[in-house]
Amino acid sequence: MVEALVITPVKDSLETLKDTIEAVCDAKGNFLYTIYNDFSSVETKTFLDKEKGNYRFEVVHLEDITSNPSPNYKLTLQLARNQAAKLNVPLIIIESDVIIKNETISSLIELNREIENPGMIGAITVDKKGDYNFPYQHQKNKSKEVINTNHSLSFCCTLLNENFLALYDFKSLSSKKHWFDVFISRRSKKLGFNNYLAKNLEVVHLPHSSRPWKRLKYSNPNKYYLYKFLKRRDRI
């Protein structure tokens, strides 16, 4: 019996994507894995179509569903939520710049069964040295705790509980925004669920690999803010 639906939204970032796919497909657990390709380059699309025969994942090319230009995170979330709700299983989002461990998925599934009234459970992110990094760099003290938190959870590597998905179908997500982790974290709390940060589950995050323009904040701040505000990129 399938215990979870795992998804990875993809917009190029091919080198990190390869590591993400390998890690997910090698992970323990009984889960379905679907990759949502959001108008990536021909190179990325070709890779996905070729490798789905070698790994255990399905590919949804959003260009076959919508003509709306990327980013299409809202559509991805709605499609994935509907599939997870139909299966009555949690949805686990693992982004294309995240490398999980062998036990990450099975541990998230187990936590989802054991802790009190979860709406969302996020695995904490670290850099290659093992230090907490974006978006959880505010966690100063290393520990193995699972924290009930009021902070928003990122979608880097996060489980959305099946009961939460049954109550919230994502139809009200704004079409004017690109990213929804803050809004959905708040909605989980509003509906009476608890959100947890699992500091005992560390995953490697390579920040902004899936959105390379964000690195301009450090190398070319003027261009970064041009993209962010004038071109209205990355709205949350």
C-alpha positions in Angstrom: 0.0 0.0 0.0 1.3 3.4 -1.0 2.1 5.5 2.2 2.9 8.9 0.6 3.0 10.9 -2.6 6.4 12.6 -3.1 6.8 15.4 -5.7 9.6 17.5 -7.0 8.7 20.7 -8.9 11.3 21.3 -11.6 12.5 24.4 -13.5 15.8 23.3 -14.9 18.7 23.3 -12.3 19.6 20.1 -14.0 22.8 19.2 -12.0 21.1 19.5 -8.6 18.0 17.9 -10.0 20.0 14.8 -10.9 21.2 14.5 -7.3 17.7 15.1 -5.9 16.2 12.3 -8.1 18.9 9.8 -7.3 18.4 10.4 -3.5 14.6 10.2 -3.6 14.6 7.1 -5.8 17.2 5.4 -3.5 15.2 6.3 -0.3 13.4 3.8 1.8 9.6 3.8 1.9 6.6 2.8 -0.1 5.7 6.0 -2.0 4.8 7.3 -5.4 7.2 9.9 -6.9 6.0 12.5 -9.4 8.1 15.2 -11.0 6.3 18.3 -12.3 8.3 19.9 -15.1 7.4 23.6 -15.3 8.5 24.6 -18.9 12.1 23.6 -18.4 14.6 23.6 -21.3 14.7 20.9 -23.9 17.8 19.4 -22.2 16.0 19.0 -18.9 12.8 17.7 -20.5 14.8 15.2 -22.5 16.7 14.0 -19.4 13.4 13.5 -17.5 11.8 11.5 -20.3 14.8 9.3 -20.6 15.5 8.7 -17.0 11.9 7.9 -15.9 12.5 4.5 -17.5 15.6 4.0 -15.3 14.2 5.3 -12.0 10.8 4.9 -10.3 9.2 8.3 -11.1 6.5 9.7 -13.3 6.8 13.0 -15.1 4.1 15.6 -15.6 5.1 18.2 -18.2 3.0 21.3 -17.4 3.3 22.5 -20.9 0.9 19.7 -21.8 -1.7 21.1 -19.3 -1.4 24.9 -19.4 -0.2 27.7 -21.6 0.5 29.9 -18.6 4.2 30.7 -18.4 6.4 29.5 -15.6 6.3 29.6 -12.6 3.2 27.4 -12.1 3.7 26.4 -8.5 0.0 26.9 -7.8 -1.0 24.4 -10.5 1.6 22.0 -9.3 0.3 22.1 -5.7 -3.3 21.7 -6.8 -2.5 18.7 -9.1 -0.4 17.0 -6.4 -2.9 17.7 -3.6 -5.7 16.2 -5.7 -3.7 13.0 -6.3 -2.7 12.7 -2.6 -6.2 13.3 -1.5 -7.5 10.6 -3.8 -5.0 8.2 -2.4 -5.6 9.5 1.2 -1.9 9.8 1.8 0.4 12.7 2.9 2.1 14.8 0.3 5.8 15.3 0.6 7.4 18.1 -1.4 11.2 17.8 -2.1 12.5 20.6 -4.1 15.1 20.2 -6.9 18.0 21.8 -4.9 17.6 19.4 -1.9 19.4 16.1 -1.3 17.7 13.8 1.2 19.0 10.9 3.2 18.0 7.3 2.7 15.6 7.4 5.7 14.2 10.9 5.2 10.9 9.9 3.6 10.2 6.9 5.8 11.0 9.0 8.9 8.6 11.8 7.8 5.9 9.2 7.2 6.5 7.7 10.7 6.5 11.1 12.3 3.3 12.0 10.6 1.7 9.0 12.4 3.2 9.5 15.8 3.1 13.2 16.6 0.0 15.2 17.7 -2.3 16.6 15.0 0.3 17.5 12.4 -0.6 19.8 9.5 3.0 20.1 8.2 6.3 18.6 9.1 9.5 20.1 7.7 12.9 18.5 7.6 15.6 21.0 8.7 18.1 22.1 6.0 21.8 22.1 6.3 24.8 23.0 4.0 27.4 20.5 2.9 29.3 21.0 6.2 26.2 20.1 8.3 25.4 23.7 9.5 21.8 24.9 9.5 21.3 27.1 6.4 18.5 28.9 4.5 15.7 29.0 5.3 16.3 27.6 8.8 19.4 29.5 9.7 17.6 31.2 12.6 17.8 27.8 14.4 21.0 28.5 16.3 21.3 25.3 18.5 21.9 21.9 17.1 19.6 19.3 18.5 17.5 16.2 17.6 14.2 17.8 18.7 11.0 17.9 16.8 9.7 21.4 17.4 6.1 22.5 17.4 6.6 25.9 15.7 4.7 29.0 14.8 7.3 29.9 12.2 6.5 29.2 8.6 7.8 26.0 7.1 9.6 26.1 3.7 8.7 23.6 1.0 12.4 22.5 0.7 11.5 19.1 2.2 8.1 19.1 3.9 5.2 16.8 4.5 1.6 18.0 4.3 -0.7 15.8 6.3 -3.6 14.0 4.6 -6.2 15.4 7.0 -5.0 18.9 6.3 -5.2 18.2 2.6 -8.7 16.9 3.0 -9.8 20.2 4.5 -7.8 22.5 2.2 -7.8 22.0 -1.5 -5.5 24.9 -2.6 -8.2 26.4 -4.8 -8.0 29.7 -2.9 -4.3 30.2 -3.6 -3.6 33.5 -5.3 -2.8 33.5 -9.0 -0.7 36.6 -8.4 1.8 34.8 -6.2 4.7 32.4 -7.2 5.4 30.7 -3.8 3.0 29.6 -1.2 4.8 28.1 1.8 4.2 31.0 4.1 0.5 31.2 3.3 -0.1 27.4 3.5 1.8 27.2 6.8 -0.5 29.9 8.2 -3.6 28.1 6.8 -2.5 24.9 8.5 -2.4 26.7 11.9 -5.7 28.5 11.2 -7.4 25.1 10.6 -6.2 23.9 14.0 -3.2 21.8 13.0 0.3 21.8 14.5 3.3 22.6 12.3 6.6 20.8 13.2 10.2 21.4 12.4 12.1 18.1 12.6 15.6 18.9 13.6 16.4 15.2 13.8 15.9 15.0 10.0 18.7 16.9 8.2 18.6 17.4 4.4 21.2 19.1 2.3 19.9 22.3 0.7 21.8 24.1 -2.0 20.0 27.5 -1.8 18.7 29.2 -5.0 20.0 26.4 -7.3 16.5 26.1 -8.6 16.2 29.9 -8.8 19.7 31.1 -9.8 18.6 34.7 -10.3 18.3 35.0 -6.5 22.1 34.7 -6.2 22.3 38.2 -7.7 21.4 39.5 -4.3 25.1 38.9 -3.4 26.8 39.5 -6.7 24.6 42.2 -8.3 22.1 43.6 -5.8 20.7 46.2 -8.2 19.9 43.6 -10.8 18.4 41.3 -8.0 16.0 44.0 -6.9 15.1 44.8 -10.5 14.0 41.2 -10.9 12.3 41.0 -7.6 10.3 44.2 -7.6 10.1 45.6 -11.1 9.7 42.2 -12.8 7.6 40.9 -9.8 9.6 37.7 -9.4 9.2 35.3 -6.5 6.0 36.7 -5.0 4.9 35.0 -1.8 
